[in-house]
Amino acid sequence: MKGIRGGAFLALALAFLFLVPMVKADPTVTAGGQGSLDVVWDFQNPANYTTRDVVVQGGEASLRKIPGGLNLTTQSDFADNASLANIDLNRRPGDVVLNRTSGPPATATYTSKLIGGGTSVSWNAIAWNASSFDDHSDEFGGASLDPHWRWMNPPASYTVGAPSPGWLTFNTLRPTDWWNGASSGQFLYQSVSGEFQVEAHIRTSAMTAAGQKAGILVMLPPPFSPTTFWASAHRVLSGGIVRVQAATTFNGNTFVNTTVTANPDYLMIRRTANGSLETYFGTDGRNWTFLSNVGFGNPPVTLWVGVFSGNPSFGTPLTVNVDYARFSFPGANPQVEVETRTGNATSTTDPSWTPWSFPHPNNLGSPIGPRAAYLQYRLLLSTSSLYVRPLVGDVNLSWEYRPATGEVATQAFTPRWK
């Protein structure tokens, strides 16, 4: 429609029905034949019109697109859904987490409730935040010790978050040690199997008595019969100097693998894919210096791993402060895939429902496509590790729709003749 013409015009209202073709029509006035006037509204200047749910732009008037969206961020957002098999919503409220299983490998599928109000919309995009975490790492950020930890020879007392927020603090019992036949020192551990790496940031009060030590320990779980085995990377006061040391204890005899004159706060032990144990130290928690291999051959699959202290001095106290213990598990390969489908009925068996899409490639925003009244998404979670679990949060959906009707009205126009 090229425009709206006439000899005399008052206010003009145009109603647009959904999906009606765009209408072209500010009035320009030209003289017509036999003294008439030709008046054309061409929709070039939006200021000349009053609209409701209509966009006037570039010579056209059309029903406006109304954006919509939904951001799923809380535990309740995800709790009302179609399935929760092998899904944990409590571990990290606001995230969908693969539940701990007896794998690996372990898998789970989270299928959402239907999203949509029954009116057909254009589904634009889905975005999500995917990551992973392990149950072993601890930043000691709360006020209590995570129940995953266990004490062997617990201290008389310990605190988390006091006197230093974000630190575990305890005083060593004395005399205690992890050396030769002595296994009386404090040891905070978790069970670990397979390939792993553990890093710890550990500080102590000044070491002033020979043999005082603190660091990372890996141990063959008791009972210590017929074999005793543990290995460590630790700081120790030796010969009046603080040194960093790697040592192995086997059947009641401790062998010093290497000793370096250094006083690092950061220590690491890595168990490789072939089972060997490597020790490292560092000054910043990012750059590491190899210390030594420890152990004898390939130790058993499951080990106790954690932080320890020893204080063979009866009269000299030692305070241990642990900032964090961070584990990583190479080969865990946590995976998240997101798929969608759309339909026009509340029953997903209705023929209007599309098959599940291929996994969407871009978590920052992947196009969805078809117009439909409803949408459903599902999360496919998997891991190859006992300890590393994938999680998904902040699922965001966007869509747009046009209202069923709209209106555009011209300003009052009074024709004038010469």
C-alpha positions, 0 to 999 in steps of 0.5 A, a space after each residue: 500500500 503506497 500511501 493514504 490519500 484523500 481530499 480532507 482528513 481528520 485523525 486516522 487510526 489504522 489497526 494492524 492484525 498479526 502477520 498483516 503485511 506492512 503498510 506504507 503511508 506524514 502527510 505531504 499535500 499536493 494539489 490534485 485535479 479539479 481543485 482537490 488536494 492529495 494528502 499522503 501519510 508516508 510513515 517517514 517521521 515517527 514523531 508525527 504518529 501516536 502508536 500502540 504496539 506499532 513501530 514507525 520507521 523508514 516509511 513503514 509501520 509494523 507490529 513491534 517485536 517484544 523481547 522476552 527472556 528467562 534466567 534460571 539462577 536459583 535452586 528453586 528455578 531448577 527444582 521444578 523440572 521433569 527429571 532429577 535422576 542422578 542430579 544434585 541440586 543441594 551441593 551448590 544451590 543454583 547449579 545443576 550438579 552431576 551427583 556423586 556415583 560409583 563410577 567412573 564413568 558417570 552420566 546424568 540427564 537433567 530435563 527441564 520443565 516446559 517453558 512457555 505460555 502457550 502463545 507461539 514465539 520466536 525462540 532466539 537463543 539459549 546460553 548457560 554457564 558450565 564448569 566443574 569442581 572436585 569434592 577434595 579441594 578446600 579453600 577453608 573459607 567457612 567456619 567449619 571443616 568440610 566433612 570430606 576431611 578426616 583426622 589421623 591423630 587429631 590435634 587437641 583443637 583446631 579452627 577454620 576461619 579464625 584467627 585468620 579468615 580462610 585458613 585452617 589453624 592448629 597446634 601440633 601435639 608434642 612430642 609427635 612425628 612421622 619418621 621411621 617407626 613414629 606415626 603420631 603426628 597430625 594428619 588431615 587427609 582424604 582418600 584418593 585413587 588414580 592420577 592426581 595432583 595436590 597443592 598446599 599453601 602452608 605456613 607455620 610459626 617459627 621452627 626453633 626445635 630440630 625435626 619440626 616439620 609440616 607439609 603434604 603427606 601421602 600414605 598407604 591406609 592402615 592397618 600398617 601390617 605387614 607394610 607401612 608406607 608414606 611419603 612427604 614433601 615438607 619443610 623441616 628444621 634441620 641443622 638449625 636451618 629450615 629446609 625443604 625435604 622429600 622423604 619416603 618411609 617404608 616398613 619403619 625406615 625413613 629415607 631422605 630422597 633429597 633436601 634443599 636449603 629453602 623455606 617455601 610456603 607452597 608444596 605439591 605432590 603429583 601422582 602420574 598416570 604410571 603411579 610414580 610420585 613426584 614432589 615440588 616446591 614453589 614460592 608463589 603457587 604458580 611456578 614449581 621447582 621439581 624436588 624428587 621422586 618419592 616412594 618405591 615403584 607403584 603404590 597401591 591404587 588408593 592412598 590417603 592424601 593431605 597435610 601433616 605436621 610433626 613436632 618431636 620436641 616435647 617443650 617447643 610448640 609449633 602452630 600450623 596454618 593451611 591456606 588451601 589444599 587444591 586437588 586436580 585430576 588429569 583425565 577427568 574430562 567433565 562434559 556438559 552438553 545442552 539440547 533443546 526441542 520445541 512444540 505447540 502442546 503441553 504433551 511432549 508426545 504431540 506431533 508438533 514437538 521437534 526431535 531433540 536438537 544436536 548439542 548447542 555449540 556456544 554456551 554464550 548464546 546458541 540460536 534455537 530456531 523454530 517458532 513454537 509455544 513451548 520449549 524444553 531443554 536438557 543437560 547431558 552431564 558426564 565425567 571420567 573421574 570419581 572426584 570431578 563433577 560437571 555443573 551448569 548454572 545461569 541458564 538463559 533463554 531469550 525469545 520475541 513475539 509480536 502482539 496480536 494487534 496494534 494501532 497507529 494514529 496520525 496527528 489531526 489534519 485540517 485541509 486548507 484550500 487556496 
